[in-house]
Amino acid sequence: MRKNFTTSFKIQAVENALSRSEGTTVGDIASSLNMSASTLSKWIMKADMF
């Protein structure tokens, strides 16, 4: 089943990923948010476009 995330959740997730401490991976952040690392990575790439 596909999860639907709110825009505010996506923004917070990307901000958390971009401000992560050294040694913490995008996968770690994604796991803590109960989502896939590939989805979070896509959001980060889209955010870099703006």
N, C-alpha and C positions, 0 to 999 in steps of 0.2 A: 504494500500500500504506500502510495506517495504521500509524503508529508508536505504540508503547506506552511510556510514560514511568513510571518509578518515582515513588513519593511523595516520596522524598528528592530526586530530580532536580527535581521540580516546586517543592519548597520552596526549593532553592538557586537555581533560575532566577528565582523571584519575588523573593527577597532580593537577587539581583544587579540585577534591574531596578529595584527600589525604592531601591537605594543607588547607582545609576549617577551618574557625574559629569555636570556640566552640559555640554550639547552632544551627549551620547550619547542616542540614541533607543531606544525599546523594540525597534524594528526592528533596530538595531545589535546589541543584546544577543541577540535571537532568531537573527539570522544567525550570530553567533559560536557559538551552541549548535546550529546546523543544524536549526532549527525555524521555523515561521511566526510572524510578529508577531501575527497574530490569535489564535493559540493561547495565546501568552504573555500577551497582553492579557486574555483570558478568565480565565486563572489569577490574574492580578493583581486583577481585579474580584471573583472568588470569595474571594480572601484578604482583601479589604477588608471582607467581610461578617462576618468573625470578629473 
